[in-house]
Amino acid sequence: MDGNELAAGVTVDAADLPARAPRRWSRTVKTRASILAAAREVFLEHGFAEANVSDVVDRSGLSVGSIYHHFGGKAELYVALWEDHEEALHDASSRAIQAERAAGEQDPLQLFIAGARAYLERAWFDHAMARVFLSGDSPPGFEALRRARGQDWIRENAQLLRAADEPVARVLVLVLTSIVGDGAREVCGLDSRSEAEQIIEATLGFIHKVAS
């Protein structure tokens, strides 16, 4: 209960609960955000192996106990940041696809390209943090998590592209997904917005050629 369990023998009028729960939730969300913001700074500066929870404590102004209560440790902080990063990429892509559908677009490839563009642009937006996740300096088990997420992404793209359950279609979905992923990695390695835009356009053009 986020460290707010009631002491034994203390009673609370049920009418108090609706007013108190949102405040407790708000504090939890704010604390989590503060911890992750501090952890982001630490990982950007030191990478995973050289980072210390004590650095996160210093930058967040929170206690060690609070950090371990919300996350558990350095590896969990790293994974939480990665999950937030992945969610931001997925959400950007999903919103773009939904916008295209709302505008009347029905072609699966055009929807995929719209989602890919948003994904790549979001990758550039947070390219500094993406470099941390792509560096290979990560906690044990992280690569397995990333591979699992990659498989989920392939399945999502297969549904979006309405791919038939046959070898050629499966390979096409795999190739198109890999193109987007490789394009994102290339974008994240750049420091120039104009170069990133060129890579994004080249990636989308290649997708269109391969799928057509």
DODO-119324 format. One record per residue: residue number from 0; residue in one letter; x, y, z of N, C-alpha, C in turn. Coordinates in steps of 0.05 Angstrom, whole numbers, plus 5000, padded with zeros to 4 digits. Example, Ala and Ser with C-alpha at 12.3 -4.5 7.8 and 13.67 -1.06 7.14 Angstrom:
BEGIN
+-----+----+------+------+------+------+------+------+------+------+------+
:   i : aa :   nu :   nv :   nw :  cau :  cav :  caw :   cu :   cv :   cw :
+-----+----+------+------+------+------+------+------+------+------+------+
:   0 :  A : 5264 : 4886 : 5156 : 5246 : 4910 : 5156 : 5264 : 4934 : 5156 :
:   1 :  S : 5257 : 4955 : 5142 : 5273 : 4979 : 5143 : 5258 : 5001 : 5157 :
+-----+----+------+------+------+------+------+------+------+------+------+
This chain:
BEGIN
+-----+----+------+------+------+------+------+------+------+------+------+
:   i : aa :   nu :   nv :   nw :  cau :  cav :  caw :   cu :   cv :   cw :
+-----+----+------+------+------+------+------+------+------+------+------+
:   0 :  M : 5017 : 4976 : 5000 : 5000 : 5000 : 5000 : 5017 : 5025 : 5000 :
:   1 :  D : 5041 : 5023 : 4987 : 5059 : 5046 : 4985 : 5068 : 5057 : 5011 :
:   2 :  G : 5072 : 5039 : 5031 : 5083 : 5048 : 5056 : 5063 : 5062 : 5074 :
:   3 :  N : 5037 : 5061 : 5067 : 5017 : 5076 : 5082 : 4997 : 5057 : 5096 :
:   4 :  E : 5006 : 5032 : 5102 : 4988 : 5014 : 5115 : 4978 : 5025 : 5141 :
:   5 :  L : 4953 : 5019 : 5148 : 4942 : 5028 : 5174 : 4954 : 5012 : 5197 :
:   6 :  A : 4959 : 5026 : 5218 : 4969 : 5012 : 5242 : 4947 : 4995 : 5254 :
:   7 :  A : 4954 : 4974 : 5267 : 4934 : 4955 : 5279 : 4916 : 4970 : 5299 :
:   8 :  G : 4891 : 4965 : 5297 : 4872 : 4977 : 5315 : 4861 : 5004 : 5307 :
:   9 :  V : 4872 : 5016 : 5285 : 4863 : 5042 : 5276 : 4840 : 5038 : 5257 :
:  10 :  T : 4818 : 5052 : 5261 : 4795 : 5050 : 5244 : 4792 : 5076 : 5229 :
:  11 :  V : 4780 : 5073 : 5205 : 4776 : 5096 : 5187 : 4747 : 5095 : 5177 :
:  12 :  D : 4734 : 5118 : 5178 : 4707 : 5120 : 5167 : 4709 : 5116 : 5137 :
:  13 :  A : 4692 : 5099 : 5126 : 4692 : 5093 : 5097 : 4688 : 5118 : 5081 :
:  14 :  A : 4675 : 5138 : 5092 : 4670 : 5163 : 5077 : 4695 : 5178 : 5072 :
:  15 :  D : 4716 : 5172 : 5088 : 4742 : 5186 : 5083 : 4757 : 5175 : 5060 :
:  16 :  L : 4752 : 5150 : 5052 : 4769 : 5137 : 5033 : 4770 : 5150 : 5005 :
:  17 :  P : 4747 : 5157 : 4993 : 4748 : 5169 : 4966 : 4765 : 5194 : 4965 :
:  18 :  A : 4765 : 5210 : 4986 : 4780 : 5235 : 4986 : 4810 : 5230 : 4990 :
:  19 :  R : 4817 : 5209 : 5005 : 4845 : 5204 : 5012 : 4859 : 5188 : 4991 :
:  20 :  A : 4846 : 5170 : 4977 : 4860 : 5153 : 4958 : 4873 : 5169 : 4935 :
:  21 :  P : 4860 : 5189 : 4923 : 4873 : 5204 : 4902 : 4898 : 5217 : 4911 :
:  22 :  R : 4899 : 5228 : 4936 : 4922 : 5242 : 4946 : 4945 : 5221 : 4948 :
:  23 :  R : 4939 : 5198 : 4958 : 4960 : 5177 : 4961 : 4970 : 5169 : 4934 :
:  24 :  W : 4952 : 5166 : 4915 : 4961 : 5158 : 4888 : 4978 : 5180 : 4875 :
:  25 :  S : 4970 : 5205 : 4880 : 4985 : 5228 : 4869 : 5013 : 5228 : 4880 :
:  26 :  R : 5016 : 5223 : 4907 : 5042 : 5223 : 4918 : 5059 : 5201 : 4907 :
:  27 :  T : 5047 : 5177 : 4902 : 5061 : 5155 : 4891 : 5071 : 5161 : 4863 :
:  28 :  V : 5054 : 5172 : 4847 : 5062 : 5179 : 4819 : 5084 : 5200 : 4819 :
:  29 :  K : 5082 : 5220 : 4836 : 5102 : 5241 : 4838 : 5128 : 5230 : 4847 :
:  30 :  T : 5128 : 5213 : 4867 : 5152 : 5201 : 4877 : 5166 : 5184 : 4856 :
:  31 :  R : 5150 : 5168 : 4842 : 5161 : 5150 : 4821 : 5174 : 5167 : 4799 :
:  32 :  A : 5160 : 5189 : 4791 : 5171 : 5206 : 4770 : 5197 : 5219 : 4779 :
:  33 :  S : 5198 : 5228 : 4804 : 5223 : 5240 : 4814 : 5246 : 5221 : 4814 :
:  34 :  I : 5240 : 5196 : 4822 : 5261 : 5176 : 4823 : 5271 : 5170 : 4795 :
:  35 :  L : 5253 : 5166 : 4776 : 5261 : 5160 : 4748 : 5275 : 5183 : 4735 :
:  36 :  A : 5267 : 5207 : 4741 : 5281 : 5230 : 4729 : 5310 : 5231 : 4739 :
:  37 :  A : 5314 : 5225 : 4765 : 5341 : 5225 : 4776 : 5357 : 5201 : 4764 :
:  38 :  A : 5344 : 5178 : 4762 : 5358 : 5155 : 4751 : 5365 : 5159 : 4722 :
:  39 :  R : 5348 : 5173 : 4707 : 5354 : 5179 : 4679 : 5380 : 5195 : 4677 :
:  40 :  E : 5383 : 5216 : 4694 : 5407 : 5232 : 4694 : 5431 : 5216 : 4700 :
:  41 :  V : 5429 : 5198 : 4720 : 5451 : 5182 : 4728 : 5460 : 5162 : 4706 :
:  42 :  F : 5441 : 5149 : 4694 : 5448 : 5130 : 4673 : 5459 : 5144 : 4648 :
:  43 :  L : 5448 : 5167 : 4642 : 5459 : 5183 : 4619 : 5488 : 5190 : 4624 :
:  44 :  E : 5494 : 5197 : 4649 : 5521 : 5205 : 4655 : 5540 : 5183 : 4659 :
:  45 :  H : 5531 : 5161 : 4671 : 5550 : 5139 : 4679 : 5546 : 5113 : 4665 :
:  46 :  G : 5523 : 5109 : 4651 : 5517 : 5083 : 4641 : 5506 : 5066 : 4664 :
:  47 :  F : 5502 : 5040 : 4658 : 5490 : 5022 : 4679 : 5511 : 5013 : 4699 :
:  48 :  A : 5533 : 5002 : 4689 : 5553 : 4989 : 4707 : 5564 : 5009 : 4727 :
:  49 :  E : 5569 : 5033 : 4719 : 5582 : 5053 : 4736 : 5563 : 5069 : 4753 :
:  50 :  A : 5537 : 5065 : 4748 : 5517 : 5080 : 4763 : 5513 : 5068 : 4791 :
:  51 :  N : 5505 : 5085 : 4810 : 5500 : 5076 : 4837 : 5473 : 5087 : 4847 :
:  52 :  V : 5460 : 5071 : 4863 : 5434 : 5079 : 4874 : 5439 : 5104 : 4891 :
:  53 :  S : 5462 : 5106 : 4904 : 5468 : 5130 : 4920 : 5467 : 5156 : 4904 :
:  54 :  D : 5475 : 5154 : 4878 : 5474 : 5177 : 4861 : 5445 : 5185 : 4856 :
:  55 :  V : 5428 : 5165 : 4853 : 5399 : 5170 : 4849 : 5387 : 5183 : 4874 :
:  56 :  V : 5396 : 5173 : 4897 : 5387 : 5185 : 4922 : 5394 : 5214 : 4924 :
:  57 :  D : 5419 : 5220 : 4917 : 5429 : 5248 : 4919 : 5413 : 5266 : 4900 :
:  58 :  R : 5408 : 5257 : 4876 : 5395 : 5274 : 4856 : 5365 : 5276 : 4860 :
:  59 :  S : 5353 : 5256 : 4871 : 5324 : 5256 : 4875 : 5316 : 5270 : 4901 :
:  60 :  G : 5334 : 5270 : 4920 : 5328 : 5281 : 4947 : 5311 : 5262 : 4963 :
:  61 :  L : 5308 : 5237 : 4954 : 5291 : 5218 : 4968 : 5310 : 5198 : 4982 :
:  62 :  S : 5298 : 5182 : 4999 : 5313 : 5163 : 5015 : 5319 : 5137 : 4999 :
:  63 :  V : 5340 : 5123 : 5008 : 5345 : 5097 : 4996 : 5321 : 5078 : 4999 :
:  64 :  G : 5309 : 5079 : 5022 : 5285 : 5062 : 5027 : 5263 : 5068 : 5008 :
:  65 :  S : 5258 : 5093 : 5001 : 5237 : 5100 : 4982 : 5243 : 5089 : 4954 :
:  66 :  I : 5268 : 5091 : 4946 : 5276 : 5081 : 4920 : 5273 : 5051 : 4919 :
:  67 :  Y : 5282 : 5037 : 4939 : 5279 : 5007 : 4939 : 5250 : 4999 : 4942 :
:  68 :  H : 5234 : 5015 : 4956 : 5206 : 5008 : 4959 : 5192 : 5010 : 4932 :
:  69 :  H : 5198 : 5030 : 4917 : 5183 : 5035 : 4891 : 5195 : 5017 : 4868 :
:  70 :  F : 5221 : 5011 : 4869 : 5233 : 4998 : 4846 : 5248 : 4973 : 4854 :
:  71 :  G : 5264 : 4974 : 4875 : 5279 : 4950 : 4883 : 5309 : 4953 : 4880 :
:  72 :  G : 5319 : 4968 : 4861 : 5348 : 4970 : 4858 : 5355 : 4982 : 4831 :
:  73 :  K : 5381 : 4982 : 4826 : 5391 : 4994 : 4801 : 5381 : 4981 : 4776 :
:  74 :  A : 5381 : 4955 : 4775 : 5371 : 4940 : 4752 : 5342 : 4946 : 4746 :
:  75 :  E : 5326 : 4947 : 4768 : 5297 : 4953 : 4764 : 5292 : 4981 : 4755 :
:  76 :  L : 5309 : 5000 : 4764 : 5307 : 5028 : 4754 : 5313 : 5029 : 4724 :
:  77 :  Y : 5334 : 5015 : 4716 : 5342 : 5014 : 4688 : 5319 : 5003 : 4671 :
:  78 :  V : 5308 : 4980 : 4679 : 5286 : 4968 : 4664 : 5261 : 4985 : 4664 :
:  79 :  A : 5255 : 4999 : 4686 : 5232 : 5017 : 4687 : 5235 : 5040 : 4667 :
:  80 :  L : 5259 : 5051 : 4665 : 5264 : 5072 : 4646 : 5261 : 5061 : 4617 :
:  81 :  W : 5272 : 5037 : 4613 : 5269 : 5025 : 4586 : 5240 : 5020 : 4579 :
:  82 :  E : 5225 : 5010 : 4598 : 5196 : 5005 : 4593 : 5181 : 5031 : 4586 :
:  83 :  D : 5188 : 5052 : 4601 : 5176 : 5078 : 4595 : 5184 : 5088 : 4567 :
:  84 :  H : 5209 : 5083 : 4560 : 5219 : 5091 : 4533 : 5204 : 5076 : 4512 :
:  85 :  E : 5201 : 5050 : 4515 : 5187 : 5033 : 4496 : 5158 : 5041 : 4494 :
:  86 :  E : 5146 : 5047 : 4516 : 5118 : 5055 : 4516 : 5114 : 5081 : 4501 :
:  87 :  A : 5133 : 5099 : 4504 : 5131 : 5125 : 4489 : 5133 : 5120 : 4459 :
:  88 :  L : 5150 : 5102 : 4450 : 5153 : 5096 : 4422 : 5127 : 5083 : 4412 :
:  89 :  H : 5116 : 5064 : 4427 : 5092 : 5050 : 4419 : 5068 : 5069 : 4418 :
:  90 :  D : 5066 : 5086 : 4438 : 5044 : 5105 : 4439 : 5044 : 5125 : 4416 :
:  91 :  A : 5068 : 5135 : 4409 : 5071 : 5153 : 4387 : 5062 : 5140 : 4361 :
:  92 :  S : 5071 : 5115 : 4357 : 5063 : 5100 : 4333 : 5033 : 5095 : 4332 :
:  93 :  S : 5022 : 5087 : 4355 : 4993 : 5081 : 4356 : 4976 : 5105 : 4351 :
:  94 :  R : 4984 : 5128 : 4362 : 4969 : 5153 : 4358 : 4969 : 5161 : 4328 :
:  95 :  A : 4992 : 5157 : 4315 : 4994 : 5164 : 4287 : 4976 : 5146 : 4270 :
:  96 :  I : 4976 : 5121 : 4277 : 4959 : 5102 : 4262 : 4930 : 5109 : 4266 :
:  97 :  Q : 4922 : 5115 : 4290 : 4894 : 5122 : 4296 : 4886 : 5147 : 4282 :
:  98 :  A : 4904 : 5167 : 4280 : 4899 : 5192 : 4266 : 4894 : 5186 : 4236 :
:  99 :  E : 4911 : 5169 : 4225 : 4908 : 5162 : 4196 : 4881 : 5148 : 4191 :
: 100 :  R : 4874 : 5130 : 4209 : 4848 : 5116 : 4206 : 4825 : 5136 : 4208 :
: 101 :  A : 4827 : 5154 : 4227 : 4806 : 5174 : 4231 : 4803 : 5192 : 4206 :
: 102 :  A : 4825 : 5195 : 4192 : 4825 : 5212 : 4167 : 4815 : 5196 : 4143 :
: 103 :  G : 4810 : 5170 : 4147 : 4799 : 5153 : 4126 : 4818 : 5134 : 4113 :
: 104 :  E : 4843 : 5133 : 4122 : 4862 : 5115 : 4110 : 4856 : 5086 : 4119 :
: 105 :  Q : 4855 : 5068 : 4100 : 4850 : 5040 : 4105 : 4872 : 5021 : 4096 :
: 106 :  D : 4889 : 5031 : 4079 : 4910 : 5014 : 4068 : 4930 : 5006 : 4090 :
: 107 :  P : 4934 : 4980 : 4095 : 4951 : 4971 : 4117 : 4980 : 4981 : 4115 :
: 108 :  L : 4991 : 4982 : 4090 : 5018 : 4991 : 4087 : 5021 : 5021 : 4094 :
: 109 :  Q : 5001 : 5037 : 4085 : 5003 : 5066 : 4092 : 5000 : 5070 : 4122 :
: 110 :  L : 4983 : 5054 : 4135 : 4981 : 5056 : 4164 : 5007 : 5048 : 4177 :
: 111 :  F : 5020 : 5027 : 4167 : 5045 : 5018 : 4178 : 5066 : 5040 : 4175 :
: 112 :  I : 5067 : 5053 : 4151 : 5087 : 5074 : 4146 : 5081 : 5098 : 4164 :
: 113 :  A : 5056 : 5105 : 4169 : 5050 : 5127 : 4187 : 5060 : 5121 : 4215 :
: 114 :  G : 5055 : 5096 : 4224 : 5065 : 5088 : 4250 : 5095 : 5088 : 4252 :
: 115 :  A : 5108 : 5078 : 4230 : 5137 : 5077 : 4230 : 5149 : 5105 : 4231 :
: 116 :  R : 5137 : 5124 : 4217 : 5147 : 5152 : 4217 : 5146 : 5163 : 4246 :
: 117 :  A : 5124 : 5159 : 4259 : 5121 : 5169 : 4286 : 5140 : 5155 : 4305 :
: 118 :  Y : 5144 : 5130 : 4301 : 5164 : 5114 : 4317 : 5192 : 5125 : 4314 :
: 119 :  L : 5200 : 5130 : 4289 : 5226 : 5140 : 4284 : 5230 : 5168 : 4294 :
: 120 :  E : 5210 : 5185 : 4291 : 5212 : 5212 : 4301 : 5214 : 5213 : 4332 :
: 121 :  R : 5199 : 5195 : 4345 : 5201 : 5193 : 4374 : 5228 : 5183 : 4382 :
: 122 :  A : 5239 : 5164 : 4367 : 5265 : 5154 : 4373 : 5286 : 5176 : 4373 :
: 123 :  W : 5284 : 5194 : 4353 : 5302 : 5217 : 4352 : 5297 : 5236 : 4375 :
: 124 :  F : 5273 : 5240 : 4383 : 5266 : 5258 : 4405 : 5280 : 5250 : 4431 :
: 125 :  D : 5283 : 5224 : 4435 : 5296 : 5214 : 4460 : 5321 : 5198 : 4453 :
: 126 :  H : 5336 : 5207 : 4433 : 5359 : 5191 : 4423 : 5381 : 5188 : 4444 :
: 127 :  A : 5384 : 5207 : 4462 : 5405 : 5205 : 4482 : 5400 : 5181 : 4500 :
: 128 :  M : 5375 : 5178 : 4510 : 5369 : 5155 : 4527 : 5369 : 5129 : 4511 :
: 129 :  A : 5361 : 5130 : 4486 : 5362 : 5106 : 4470 : 5390 : 5095 : 4467 :
: 130 :  R : 5409 : 5113 : 4466 : 5437 : 5104 : 4464 : 5446 : 5088 : 4489 :
: 131 :  V : 5435 : 5096 : 4512 : 5441 : 5081 : 4536 : 5431 : 5052 : 4534 :
: 132 :  F : 5407 : 5049 : 4523 : 5395 : 5022 : 4521 : 5408 : 5006 : 4499 :
: 133 :  L : 5420 : 5019 : 4480 : 5432 : 5005 : 4457 : 5462 : 5000 : 4461 :
: 134 :  S : 5473 : 5009 : 4483 : 5502 : 5009 : 4488 : 5512 : 4981 : 4494 :
: 135 :  G : 5495 : 4963 : 4504 : 5504 : 4937 : 4513 : 5512 : 4937 : 4542 :
: 136 :  D : 5512 : 4960 : 4555 : 5518 : 4963 : 4583 : 5491 : 4962 : 4598 :
: 137 :  S : 5483 : 4938 : 4605 : 5456 : 4934 : 4616 : 5456 : 4912 : 4637 :
: 138 :  P : 5434 : 4910 : 4652 : 5433 : 4889 : 4673 : 5429 : 4861 : 4662 :
: 139 :  P : 5436 : 4840 : 4677 : 5431 : 4813 : 4668 : 5402 : 4808 : 4661 :
: 140 :  G : 5397 : 4795 : 4639 : 5369 : 4789 : 4632 : 5356 : 4810 : 4614 :
: 141 :  F : 5370 : 4832 : 4611 : 5358 : 4854 : 4595 : 5354 : 4846 : 4566 :
: 142 :  E : 5373 : 4833 : 4554 : 5371 : 4826 : 4526 : 5348 : 4807 : 4521 :
: 143 :  A : 5342 : 4790 : 4540 : 5319 : 4772 : 4538 : 5293 : 4788 : 4538 :
: 144 :  L : 5292 : 4808 : 4555 : 5268 : 4825 : 4555 : 5265 : 4840 : 4529 :
: 145 :  R : 5287 : 4849 : 4518 : 5286 : 4864 : 4493 : 5277 : 4846 : 4470 :
: 146 :  R : 5288 : 4821 : 4470 : 5279 : 4802 : 4449 : 5250 : 4796 : 4451 :
: 147 :  A : 5240 : 4793 : 4476 : 5211 : 4787 : 4479 : 5194 : 4810 : 4469 :
: 148 :  R : 5203 : 4835 : 4475 : 5188 : 4858 : 4465 : 5189 : 4859 : 4435 :
: 149 :  G : 5212 : 4851 : 4423 : 5214 : 4851 : 4394 : 5194 : 4831 : 4382 :
: 150 :  Q : 5191 : 4808 : 4394 : 5171 : 4789 : 4384 : 5143 : 4799 : 4386 :
: 151 :  D : 5137 : 4813 : 4408 : 5111 : 4826 : 4411 : 5106 : 4846 : 4389 :
: 152 :  W : 5126 : 4862 : 4383 : 5125 : 4882 : 4362 : 5119 : 4870 : 4334 :
: 153 :  I : 5133 : 4848 : 4329 : 5128 : 4834 : 4303 : 5099 : 4824 : 4301 :
: 154 :  R : 5089 : 4813 : 4323 : 5061 : 4804 : 4323 : 5042 : 4827 : 4319 :
: 155 :  E : 5047 : 4850 : 4332 : 5030 : 4873 : 4328 : 5030 : 4883 : 4299 :
: 156 :  N : 5054 : 4883 : 4287 : 5056 : 4892 : 4260 : 5043 : 4872 : 4240 :
: 157 :  A : 5044 : 4846 : 4247 : 5030 : 4826 : 4230 : 5000 : 4832 : 4230 :
: 158 :  Q : 4989 : 4839 : 4253 : 4961 : 4845 : 4254 : 4954 : 4871 : 4239 :
: 159 :  L : 4971 : 4891 : 4242 : 4967 : 4916 : 4228 : 4968 : 4913 : 4198 :
: 160 :  L : 4987 : 4897 : 4188 : 4991 : 4893 : 4160 : 4972 : 4871 : 4149 :
: 161 :  R : 4956 : 4859 : 4167 : 4937 : 4838 : 4158 : 4952 : 4816 : 4143 :
: 162 :  A : 4975 : 4808 : 4154 : 4992 : 4788 : 4141 : 4980 : 4760 : 4143 :
: 163 :  A : 4980 : 4746 : 4121 : 4971 : 4718 : 4121 : 4990 : 4701 : 4137 :
: 164 :  D : 4979 : 4679 : 4148 : 4996 : 4661 : 4164 : 5010 : 4641 : 4145 :
: 165 :  E : 5029 : 4652 : 4130 : 5045 : 4636 : 4112 : 5074 : 4646 : 4112 :
: 166 :  P : 5093 : 4630 : 4104 : 5121 : 4637 : 4107 : 5129 : 4664 : 4094 :
: 167 :  V : 5120 : 4669 : 4069 : 5128 : 4694 : 4055 : 5118 : 4718 : 4071 :
: 168 :  A : 5093 : 4717 : 4080 : 5081 : 4740 : 4094 : 5095 : 4744 : 4121 :
: 169 :  R : 5102 : 4722 : 4135 : 5115 : 4725 : 4161 : 5143 : 4737 : 4157 :
: 170 :  V : 5157 : 4729 : 4136 : 5184 : 4740 : 4131 : 5182 : 4769 : 4124 :
: 171 :  L : 5161 : 4777 : 4109 : 5158 : 4805 : 4101 : 5153 : 4822 : 4126 :
: 172 :  V : 5136 : 4813 : 4144 : 5132 : 4828 : 4169 : 5157 : 4830 : 4185 :
: 173 :  L : 5172 : 4808 : 4187 : 5198 : 4809 : 4201 : 5217 : 4829 : 4189 :
: 174 :  V : 5219 : 4829 : 4162 : 5237 : 4847 : 4148 : 5229 : 4876 : 4153 :
: 175 :  L : 5203 : 4882 : 4150 : 5193 : 4910 : 4153 : 5198 : 4920 : 4182 :
: 176 :  T : 5193 : 4902 : 4201 : 5197 : 4910 : 4229 : 5227 : 4915 : 4234 :
: 177 :  S : 5244 : 4898 : 4222 : 5273 : 4901 : 4225 : 5282 : 4927 : 4213 :
: 178 :  I : 5270 : 4935 : 4190 : 5278 : 4960 : 4177 : 5272 : 4984 : 4196 :
: 179 :  V : 5249 : 4983 : 4208 : 5242 : 5005 : 4226 : 5261 : 5006 : 4250 :
: 180 :  G : 5266 : 4982 : 4261 : 5284 : 4980 : 4284 : 5313 : 4989 : 4278 :
: 181 :  D : 5323 : 4981 : 4255 : 5349 : 4989 : 4246 : 5350 : 5019 : 4240 :
: 182 :  G : 5329 : 5029 : 4228 : 5328 : 5058 : 4223 : 5328 : 5074 : 4249 :
: 183 :  A : 5314 : 5064 : 4269 : 5313 : 5078 : 4295 : 5341 : 5077 : 4307 :
: 184 :  R : 5355 : 5055 : 4306 : 5381 : 5054 : 4317 : 5400 : 5073 : 4303 :
: 185 :  E : 5398 : 5075 : 4277 : 5414 : 5094 : 4262 : 5408 : 5123 : 4270 :
: 186 :  V : 5382 : 5129 : 4272 : 5374 : 5156 : 4280 : 5385 : 5163 : 4308 :
: 187 :  C : 5384 : 5144 : 4326 : 5393 : 5149 : 4353 : 5423 : 5154 : 4356 :
: 188 :  G : 5437 : 5145 : 4336 : 5466 : 5149 : 4336 : 5475 : 5176 : 4325 :
: 189 :  L : 5456 : 5192 : 4316 : 5462 : 5218 : 4304 : 5459 : 5241 : 4324 :
: 190 :  D : 5472 : 5263 : 4318 : 5469 : 5287 : 4334 : 5456 : 5310 : 4318 :
: 191 :  S : 5452 : 5305 : 4293 : 5441 : 5326 : 4275 : 5412 : 5320 : 4268 :
: 192 :  R : 5395 : 5339 : 4273 : 5366 : 5336 : 4266 : 5363 : 5332 : 4236 :
: 193 :  S : 5378 : 5347 : 4220 : 5374 : 5345 : 4191 : 5383 : 5318 : 4181 :
: 194 :  E : 5405 : 5307 : 4193 : 5413 : 5280 : 4185 : 5393 : 5259 : 4194 :
: 195 :  A : 5382 : 5263 : 4217 : 5361 : 5245 : 4227 : 5337 : 5245 : 4208 :
: 196 :  E : 5329 : 5268 : 4199 : 5306 : 5270 : 4180 : 5312 : 5255 : 4154 :
: 197 :  Q : 5337 : 5257 : 4145 : 5345 : 5243 : 4121 : 5343 : 5212 : 4124 :
: 198 :  I : 5352 : 5203 : 4148 : 5351 : 5174 : 4153 : 5322 : 5165 : 4156 :
: 199 :  I : 5305 : 5181 : 4168 : 5277 : 5174 : 4171 : 5264 : 5172 : 4144 :
: 200 :  E : 5269 : 5191 : 4126 : 5257 : 5190 : 4099 : 5268 : 5166 : 4083 :
: 201 :  A : 5294 : 5161 : 4086 : 5305 : 5139 : 4072 : 5294 : 5112 : 4082 :
: 202 :  T : 5290 : 5110 : 4108 : 5279 : 5086 : 4119 : 5250 : 5081 : 4109 :
: 203 :  L : 5234 : 5102 : 4110 : 5206 : 5099 : 4100 : 5205 : 5093 : 4070 :
: 204 :  G : 5223 : 5105 : 4055 : 5224 : 5099 : 4027 : 5231 : 5070 : 4022 :
: 205 :  F : 5250 : 5060 : 4037 : 5258 : 5032 : 4034 : 5236 : 5013 : 4042 :
: 206 :  I : 5221 : 5020 : 4063 : 5198 : 5004 : 4071 : 5178 : 5002 : 4047 :
: 207 :  H : 5173 : 5024 : 4035 : 5153 : 5025 : 4013 : 5163 : 5007 : 3990 :
: 208 :  K : 5189 : 5008 : 3983 : 5200 : 4992 : 3961 : 5198 : 4963 : 3968 :
: 209 :  V : 5206 : 4955 : 3992 : 5206 : 4927 : 3999 : 5178 : 4915 : 3999 :
: 210 :  A : 5158 : 4931 : 4009 : 5131 : 4921 : 4012 : 5114 : 4923 : 3987 :
: 211 :  S : 5123 : 4939 : 3968 : 5107 : 4943 : 3943 : 5110 : 4920 : 3923 :
+-----+----+------+------+------+------+------+------+------+------+------+
